[in-house]
Amino acid sequence: MTTREEALKFGLSFPAAYQDAPFRDDNWQLVRVKGSRKAFLWTYEREGYIHLNVKADPEWRDFWRSAYEAVIPGWHQNKEHWNTVILDGSIPDKDIKRMIRESYELVTDSPSKRIYDAVRQIPRGKVATYARVAEMAGNPRMYRAVGNALHRNPDPEGIPCYRVVNSKGQLAGAFAFGGENEQARRLEADGIEVVNGQVDLKKYGY
């Protein structure tokens, strides 16, 4: 990821995210969350590179700064809570996306966030039903929202939605994971046996 367009596209993939240019300066393009209007992604060009300002948990702030020279204390923002990510090509896309996702999660506490957090808890070798994910997310009644949130999964690598099955242990349709049998392939790679499009919840249920 080296362009503003790539960063904005990923930022806008999150629920309730929208783009804003509040300073009458096109160099500053922000992504905010509807309702609170809190910004979790700032984009601007500086010294020949696109820069991103993202909010960082104190536990991870220094880790990212030490891991990559292109991650520095937040420019023009509170350096205790923000990092600046310089898109110079030295940081893998997955880590840039992770930093953006973490920033989003820090400024919003939405049902989708709680659902994504719950799905990330499902360990390798286990599956959870939509109802179980809803329960883990704090509201057993929002199992329908689980399906909707996973359909908009902004980070498939970090949020393993393929580990979610229906109440009978049946897998989702082919469209959900990019091809027929793709969910089964990923589950089998996790060590889970899939028989006729179904897993044994007694054996693999989380």
Secondary structure, 3 states (H helix, E strand, C coil): CCCHHHHHHHHCCCCCEEEECCCCCCCCEEEEECCCCCEEEEEEEECCEEEEEEECCHHHHHHHHHHCCCEEECCCCCCCCEEEEECCCCCCHHHHHHHHHHHHHHHCCCHHHHHHHHHHCCCCCCEEEHHHHHHHCCCHHHHHHHHHHHHCCCCCCCCCHHHEECCCCECCCHHHHCCCCHHHHHHHHCCCCCECCECCHHHHEC
